[in-house]
Amino acid sequence: WFHLYVILDIYSRKAVGWMLAPHESGALAERFIADTLLNEGIVNQLTLHSDRGTSMRSKTVAEFLADIGVTKSHSRPRVSNDNPFSESQFKTMKYCPFFPSSFASVPEGREFFRLFFAWYNHEHHHSGIAMLTPATVHHGRVEEVLATRQAALDIAWEAHPERFVHGRPVTAMPPTEVWINRPTEHHLVVPQIP
């Protein structure tokens, strides 16, 4: 067995970090999380939602997250699929055309995931984010890409309006907010500092 650790930015759907390990442990999970946060330049305002695996519930990881000010949440007990973003990414991975039936070794698995996550982040057009790639959303290029799309639609409309039975086409927009468990309104209020 191998253990795959993945951190998804649920807003952009980008896999910001991944690690394939030959075993699961709190120390590996802590190192993986720390490396990912450092690579992404994340220092605050983060909630890390995870399954209830032993490494993610370990004292090592809990103390580390508390020390750096990361809020943690876990899936509900005995519910394996309460994170639709993670489930969607996992299904995309399992159904991609080059997913192997098995890995002969950890290095072979790492090579697959290196290729897969490069494809997933930079080439996969995700339906949950207006058919943009996760990297496009993550790196703030939404307006630029959607302006190009809209220009192409405008040209098509001008040339053949009869093809558009619902009127002038407009590009779809990605959602403005994304939540796994939306806090109640009183938790969303930001106190005013005098």
PARO-748472 format. One record per residue (C-alpha): residue number from 0; residue in three letters; chain; x, y negated, z. Coordinates in Angstrom, 1 decimal. Layout:
BEGIN
{NUM; 'ALA'; 'A'; {X; Y; Z}}
...
END
This chain:
BEGIN
{0; 'TRP'; 'A'; {0.0; 0.0; 0.0}}
{1; 'PHE'; 'A'; {1.0; -3.6; -0.7}}
{2; 'HIS'; 'A'; {-0.5; -6.7; 0.9}}
{3; 'LEU'; 'A'; {-1.3; -9.7; -1.2}}
{4; 'TYR'; 'A'; {-1.5; -13.1; 0.6}}
{5; 'VAL'; 'A'; {-3.1; -15.9; -1.4}}
{6; 'ILE'; 'A'; {-4.0; -19.5; -0.4}}
{7; 'LEU'; 'A'; {-6.6; -21.2; -2.6}}
{8; 'ASP'; 'A'; {-7.4; -24.8; -2.6}}
{9; 'ILE'; 'A'; {-11.1; -24.4; -2.8}}
{10; 'TYR'; 'A'; {-11.7; -27.8; -4.4}}
{11; 'SER'; 'A'; {-9.5; -27.2; -7.4}}
{12; 'ARG'; 'A'; {-9.6; -23.4; -7.2}}
{13; 'LYS'; 'A'; {-5.8; -23.4; -7.6}}
{14; 'ALA'; 'A'; {-3.8; -20.7; -6.0}}
{15; 'VAL'; 'A'; {-1.3; -22.9; -4.3}}
{16; 'GLY'; 'A'; {0.6; -20.0; -2.8}}
{17; 'TRP'; 'A'; {0.8; -16.3; -3.0}}
{18; 'MET'; 'A'; {3.1; -13.5; -1.6}}
{19; 'LEU'; 'A'; {3.1; -9.8; -2.2}}
{20; 'ALA'; 'A'; {4.6; -7.9; 0.8}}
{21; 'PRO'; 'A'; {5.2; -4.2; 1.4}}
{22; 'HIS'; 'A'; {3.4; -4.5; 4.8}}
{23; 'GLU'; 'A'; {1.2; -6.9; 6.8}}
{24; 'SER'; 'A'; {2.4; -8.9; 9.8}}
{25; 'GLY'; 'A'; {1.8; -12.1; 11.7}}
{26; 'ALA'; 'A'; {5.4; -13.2; 11.1}}
{27; 'LEU'; 'A'; {5.1; -12.7; 7.3}}
{28; 'ALA'; 'A'; {1.7; -14.6; 7.3}}
{29; 'GLU'; 'A'; {3.3; -17.4; 9.4}}
{30; 'ARG'; 'A'; {6.2; -17.7; 7.0}}
{31; 'PHE'; 'A'; {3.9; -17.6; 3.9}}
{32; 'ILE'; 'A'; {1.6; -20.3; 5.3}}
{33; 'ALA'; 'A'; {4.5; -22.5; 6.3}}
{34; 'ASP'; 'A'; {6.2; -22.2; 2.9}}
{35; 'THR'; 'A'; {3.0; -23.0; 1.1}}
{36; 'LEU'; 'A'; {2.2; -26.0; 3.2}}
{37; 'LEU'; 'A'; {5.8; -27.3; 2.7}}
{38; 'ASN'; 'A'; {5.7; -26.7; -1.1}}
{39; 'GLU'; 'A'; {2.3; -28.5; -1.4}}
{40; 'GLY'; 'A'; {3.3; -31.4; 1.0}}
{41; 'ILE'; 'A'; {0.4; -30.8; 3.3}}
{42; 'VAL'; 'A'; {0.8; -32.2; 6.7}}
{43; 'ASN'; 'A'; {-2.8; -32.8; 8.0}}
{44; 'GLN'; 'A'; {-6.5; -32.4; 7.5}}
{45; 'LEU'; 'A'; {-6.4; -28.8; 6.5}}
{46; 'THR'; 'A'; {-8.8; -26.0; 7.4}}
{47; 'LEU'; 'A'; {-7.5; -22.5; 6.7}}
{48; 'HIS'; 'A'; {-10.3; -20.0; 6.2}}
{49; 'SER'; 'A'; {-9.2; -16.3; 6.2}}
{50; 'ASP'; 'A'; {-10.4; -12.8; 6.6}}
{51; 'ARG'; 'A'; {-10.2; -11.1; 9.9}}
{52; 'GLY'; 'A'; {-7.1; -9.1; 9.0}}
{53; 'THR'; 'A'; {-4.7; -8.4; 11.9}}
{54; 'SER'; 'A'; {-2.0; -10.8; 10.6}}
{55; 'MET'; 'A'; {-4.4; -13.7; 10.2}}
{56; 'ARG'; 'A'; {-5.8; -13.2; 13.7}}
{57; 'SER'; 'A'; {-2.4; -12.6; 15.3}}
{58; 'LYS'; 'A'; {-1.2; -14.7; 18.2}}
{59; 'THR'; 'A'; {1.8; -15.7; 16.0}}
{60; 'VAL'; 'A'; {-0.3; -17.3; 13.3}}
{61; 'ALA'; 'A'; {-2.8; -18.8; 15.8}}
{62; 'GLU'; 'A'; {-0.1; -20.5; 17.7}}
{63; 'PHE'; 'A'; {1.7; -21.7; 14.6}}
{64; 'LEU'; 'A'; {-1.5; -23.2; 13.1}}
{65; 'ALA'; 'A'; {-2.3; -24.9; 16.5}}
{66; 'ASP'; 'A'; {1.2; -26.3; 16.6}}
{67; 'ILE'; 'A'; {1.0; -27.9; 13.2}}
{68; 'GLY'; 'A'; {-2.6; -29.1; 13.6}}
{69; 'VAL'; 'A'; {-4.3; -26.8; 11.1}}
{70; 'THR'; 'A'; {-7.9; -25.9; 11.9}}
{71; 'LYS'; 'A'; {-8.6; -22.2; 11.3}}
{72; 'SER'; 'A'; {-11.8; -20.3; 10.5}}
{73; 'HIS'; 'A'; {-12.4; -16.7; 9.9}}
{74; 'SER'; 'A'; {-14.9; -14.7; 8.0}}
{75; 'ARG'; 'A'; {-17.9; -13.3; 9.9}}
{76; 'PRO'; 'A'; {-17.3; -10.0; 11.7}}
{77; 'ARG'; 'A'; {-17.8; -7.0; 9.5}}
{78; 'VAL'; 'A'; {-18.5; -9.3; 6.4}}
{79; 'SER'; 'A'; {-15.9; -8.9; 3.7}}
{80; 'ASN'; 'A'; {-17.3; -11.3; 1.1}}
{81; 'ASP'; 'A'; {-18.2; -14.6; 2.8}}
{82; 'ASN'; 'A'; {-15.7; -16.6; 0.9}}
{83; 'PRO'; 'A'; {-17.1; -17.0; -2.6}}
{84; 'PHE'; 'A'; {-14.0; -18.8; -3.9}}
{85; 'SER'; 'A'; {-11.7; -16.0; -2.8}}
{86; 'GLU'; 'A'; {-14.1; -13.4; -4.2}}
{87; 'SER'; 'A'; {-14.3; -15.2; -7.5}}
{88; 'GLN'; 'A'; {-10.5; -15.4; -7.8}}
{89; 'PHE'; 'A'; {-10.2; -11.7; -6.9}}
{90; 'LYS'; 'A'; {-12.8; -10.7; -9.5}}
{91; 'THR'; 'A'; {-11.0; -12.8; -12.1}}
{92; 'MET'; 'A'; {-7.8; -11.0; -11.2}}
{93; 'LYS'; 'A'; {-9.3; -7.5; -11.2}}
{94; 'TYR'; 'A'; {-11.0; -8.0; -14.6}}
{95; 'CYS'; 'A'; {-8.2; -9.7; -16.4}}
{96; 'PRO'; 'A'; {-7.1; -7.7; -19.4}}
{97; 'PHE'; 'A'; {-3.6; -7.0; -18.2}}
{98; 'PHE'; 'A'; {-4.5; -5.9; -14.7}}
{99; 'PRO'; 'A'; {-2.7; -2.5; -14.2}}
{100; 'SER'; 'A'; {-4.3; 0.5; -12.6}}
{101; 'SER'; 'A'; {-1.4; 0.6; -10.1}}
{102; 'PHE'; 'A'; {2.0; -0.8; -9.3}}
{103; 'ALA'; 'A'; {5.0; 1.4; -9.1}}
{104; 'SER'; 'A'; {6.9; -0.9; -6.8}}
{105; 'VAL'; 'A'; {6.7; -4.3; -5.0}}
{106; 'PRO'; 'A'; {8.9; -5.9; -7.6}}
{107; 'GLU'; 'A'; {6.6; -4.7; -10.4}}
{108; 'GLY'; 'A'; {3.6; -6.1; -8.5}}
{109; 'ARG'; 'A'; {5.4; -9.4; -7.9}}
{110; 'GLU'; 'A'; {6.1; -9.7; -11.6}}
{111; 'PHE'; 'A'; {2.4; -9.1; -12.4}}
{112; 'PHE'; 'A'; {1.2; -11.7; -9.9}}
{113; 'ARG'; 'A'; {3.8; -14.2; -11.1}}
{114; 'LEU'; 'A'; {2.3; -13.9; -14.6}}
{115; 'PHE'; 'A'; {-1.3; -13.7; -13.4}}
{116; 'PHE'; 'A'; {-1.2; -16.8; -11.1}}
{117; 'ALA'; 'A'; {0.6; -18.8; -13.8}}
{118; 'TRP'; 'A'; {-2.2; -17.9; -16.2}}
{119; 'TYR'; 'A'; {-5.0; -18.4; -13.6}}
{120; 'ASN'; 'A'; {-3.7; -21.8; -12.5}}
{121; 'HIS'; 'A'; {-2.8; -23.3; -15.9}}
{122; 'GLU'; 'A'; {-4.8; -21.5; -18.6}}
{123; 'HIS'; 'A'; {-8.0; -20.1; -17.0}}
{124; 'HIS'; 'A'; {-10.9; -22.4; -17.6}}
{125; 'HIS'; 'A'; {-13.1; -22.0; -14.5}}
{126; 'SER'; 'A'; {-16.9; -22.2; -14.7}}
{127; 'GLY'; 'A'; {-17.1; -23.6; -11.2}}
{128; 'ILE'; 'A'; {-15.0; -26.7; -12.1}}
{129; 'ALA'; 'A'; {-16.6; -27.7; -15.4}}
{130; 'MET'; 'A'; {-14.5; -25.3; -17.5}}
{131; 'LEU'; 'A'; {-11.3; -27.1; -16.4}}
{132; 'THR'; 'A'; {-8.2; -25.3; -15.3}}
{133; 'PRO'; 'A'; {-7.4; -25.2; -11.6}}
{134; 'ALA'; 'A'; {-4.1; -27.1; -12.2}}
{135; 'THR'; 'A'; {-5.9; -29.9; -14.1}}
{136; 'VAL'; 'A'; {-8.2; -30.5; -11.1}}
{137; 'HIS'; 'A'; {-5.5; -30.0; -8.5}}
{138; 'HIS'; 'A'; {-3.1; -32.5; -10.2}}
{139; 'GLY'; 'A'; {-5.7; -35.2; -10.7}}
{140; 'ARG'; 'A'; {-6.0; -34.9; -14.5}}
{141; 'VAL'; 'A'; {-9.8; -34.5; -14.6}}
{142; 'GLU'; 'A'; {-10.7; -37.9; -16.0}}
{143; 'GLU'; 'A'; {-8.0; -37.7; -18.8}}
{144; 'VAL'; 'A'; {-9.2; -34.2; -19.9}}
{145; 'LEU'; 'A'; {-12.9; -35.0; -19.7}}
{146; 'ALA'; 'A'; {-12.3; -38.2; -21.7}}
{147; 'THR'; 'A'; {-10.7; -36.2; -24.5}}
{148; 'ARG'; 'A'; {-13.6; -33.7; -24.4}}
{149; 'GLN'; 'A'; {-16.1; -36.5; -24.6}}
{150; 'ALA'; 'A'; {-14.3; -38.1; -27.5}}
{151; 'ALA'; 'A'; {-14.5; -34.8; -29.4}}
{152; 'LEU'; 'A'; {-18.2; -34.4; -28.6}}
{153; 'ASP'; 'A'; {-18.9; -38.0; -29.7}}
{154; 'ILE'; 'A'; {-17.2; -37.3; -33.1}}
{155; 'ALA'; 'A'; {-19.3; -34.1; -33.5}}
{156; 'TRP'; 'A'; {-22.5; -36.0; -32.6}}
{157; 'GLU'; 'A'; {-21.8; -38.7; -35.1}}
{158; 'ALA'; 'A'; {-21.0; -36.3; -37.8}}
{159; 'HIS'; 'A'; {-23.9; -33.9; -37.2}}
{160; 'PRO'; 'A'; {-26.5; -35.1; -34.7}}
{161; 'GLU'; 'A'; {-29.0; -32.4; -36.0}}
{162; 'ARG'; 'A'; {-26.9; -29.7; -34.4}}
{163; 'PHE'; 'A'; {-27.6; -31.1; -30.9}}
{164; 'VAL'; 'A'; {-31.2; -30.2; -30.2}}
{165; 'HIS'; 'A'; {-31.1; -31.7; -26.7}}
{166; 'GLY'; 'A'; {-29.6; -35.1; -27.7}}
{167; 'ARG'; 'A'; {-26.2; -36.6; -27.4}}
{168; 'PRO'; 'A'; {-23.8; -34.2; -25.6}}
{169; 'VAL'; 'A'; {-22.2; -35.2; -22.3}}
{170; 'THR'; 'A'; {-19.3; -33.4; -20.7}}
{171; 'ALA'; 'A'; {-19.9; -31.6; -17.5}}
{172; 'MET'; 'A'; {-18.3; -32.9; -14.3}}
{173; 'PRO'; 'A'; {-16.7; -30.8; -11.5}}
{174; 'PRO'; 'A'; {-18.3; -31.0; -8.1}}
{175; 'THR'; 'A'; {-17.4; -33.9; -5.9}}
{176; 'GLU'; 'A'; {-17.3; -31.8; -2.7}}
{177; 'VAL'; 'A'; {-16.7; -28.2; -2.0}}
{178; 'TRP'; 'A'; {-17.4; -26.3; 1.3}}
{179; 'ILE'; 'A'; {-17.3; -22.8; 2.7}}
{180; 'ASN'; 'A'; {-19.2; -23.8; 5.8}}
{181; 'ARG'; 'A'; {-20.3; -27.4; 5.6}}
{182; 'PRO'; 'A'; {-20.1; -29.0; 9.0}}
{183; 'THR'; 'A'; {-23.2; -30.6; 10.4}}
{184; 'GLU'; 'A'; {-23.6; -34.3; 9.7}}
{185; 'HIS'; 'A'; {-22.5; -35.4; 13.2}}
{186; 'HIS'; 'A'; {-19.2; -33.7; 12.6}}
{187; 'LEU'; 'A'; {-18.7; -35.6; 9.3}}
{188; 'VAL'; 'A'; {-19.0; -39.0; 10.8}}
{189; 'VAL'; 'A'; {-15.6; -40.7; 11.0}}
{190; 'PRO'; 'A'; {-15.3; -43.0; 14.0}}
{191; 'GLN'; 'A'; {-14.4; -46.6; 13.4}}
{192; 'ILE'; 'A'; {-11.2; -47.8; 15.0}}
{193; 'PRO'; 'A'; {-11.5; -51.5; 16.1}}
END
